[in-house]
Amino acid sequence: YPTEQNKEVQIVLVGKTTSGNTKPGCKREVGGKCVAVIDTPGLFGTKLKQEEAMTEISQCIALSAPGPHVFLVVIKLGRFTQEEQKTVVLIQILFGDEASKYIMVLFTHGESLDDDDDVVTIEDYLREDPHLQCLIAKCNRQYHVFNNKDNNPLHVTELLDKINKMVMKNGGSHYIMEKFQEAERAMEEEKNRILRENEEKIHREEEKLKMKNKAWEEAIKEEKKRVLKEVWYGL
């Protein structure tokens, strides 16, 4: 895979079905090409809180310098959850809009398309689900279907060929880590902005409460004066 100055392709797996057990540096040779796979903790369906999972994913990407060639979003056919719909959006939040060019959806269990009497193509399947159509559109329609029952190594080769075409489409480059750092800064600024807004809102609410308490105290004082006046003149 003719990337910048070497033939190594770096793949980052993201999704509910990934285990997070494969660390940066896990490499294997496929068809004479060196493939490095980074299996991140899933954004959903793990024991980690979402913020913790996002932090771990960020750390994995930082360790995959000079940067991944593809974010492979793993989704099981027939089980596209509302949480998984957010995966690409979260990747864009974490790594910036530029990351969209490097995202490919990997549909696993492609054999399920042939389970019925009528063979369904992936295109037919996508047309039936507007949420999946939206997801694919966000990834520039970059996707692949993987058959889990058939151990034919050709399936892996086909996937890598498709990834290679995507890499070539991106000028043979990987995701630039500076973009990740820019996205991190933007995310931190947004977080601080929300914190400031919340602090200002809390401050306004506190001031309103103080004014209400002050008005209540004044009303009580006036009521005491009135009662004392009535008692005094009643004697």
Secondary structure, 3 states (H helix, E strand, C coil): CCCCCCCEEEEEEECCCCCCCCCCCCEEEECCEEEEEEECCCCCCCCCCHHHHHHHHHHHHHHCCCCCCEEEEEEECCCCCHHHHCHHHHHHHHHCHHHHHHEEEEEECHHHHHCCCCCCCHHHHHHCCHHHHHHHHHCCCCEEECCCCCCCCHHHHHHHHHHHHHHHHCCCCCCCHHHHHHHHHHHHHHHHHHHHHHHHHHHHHHHHHHHHHHHHHHHHHHHHHHHHHHHHHHC
